[in-house]
Every structure is written in C-alpha cells, then in structure tokens.
Amino acid sequence: MKPTASACRGTSMAACLGGLLISSFAIGATEATITIISGTSGGNCGAPHGNVTQDIAQHCNGLHTCDYPLSTTAKPSGDCRGDYLAEWRCGSQEFHNARLDAIAGGGDRLVLSCVPPRGAGH
C-alpha cells in the first residue's frame, strides 16, 4: 500500500507516519480503551459514512491497542480506489481519527491505540 502524503500537509495537532494521518484532540490523557465512533471504507467512492462501523467495533472496542485488518472491510464497486476513515474515543474526553487516502488491500492493517505516548518529545 502506498498512501499519499497529502493527508499530512497542513495539519495541526497531528502526527503523520508513512502517509497515515493520526490526529488527536485530548483534554486530559488517561489510559482508556478504544470505543469506535465510526468506520468508513470507500467514502471517496460514494460509500455511506459509517459503512464498516460495526465490523471495526467488533474487532477493536474495549482494547487498548487494535491491529485492524482492512481486508475485512467493504470494497467499493468499480475502478474507484477507496479511502478509509476510522474515528474512535479513548475514554470520554479524547477523540482520534486515522485516514488512509486509498486502500490497496492484500493484508493492509490499521493500528488504533489509546495508549499514551511515552518517552522523549512526548
């Protein structure tokens, strides 16, 4: 998979890793578990927002970190290369989202986490 870096330009309060944009809006960091708000596969191809929410919630709700296989998500029809958006909460005050510009499939995974970063620079 080769997500584009365009998702990383012009962001605030965000971290970008290999084209994967992970943004966080925190009001007090606590170690909490993942609660999925929504999961959308192929929104850029006309798929409805939240079309894979139930699937990602079954995989990730209640965990501190979740390694979610994108191959289980709905595939858009036609030649459109679908994007992916996951939105989750850690506790009641911390919101996160992660977006991939296009899904290549074939074993790609999205890692969601509620584990606070530790170490230098954090």
Secondary structure, 3 states (H helix, E strand, C coil): CCCCHHHHCCCCCEEEECCEEEEEECCCCCCCCEEEEEEEECHHHCCCCCCCHHHHHHHHCCCCEEEEEHHHCCCCCCCCCCCEEEEEEECCCEEEEEEECCCCCCCCEEEEECCCCCCCCC
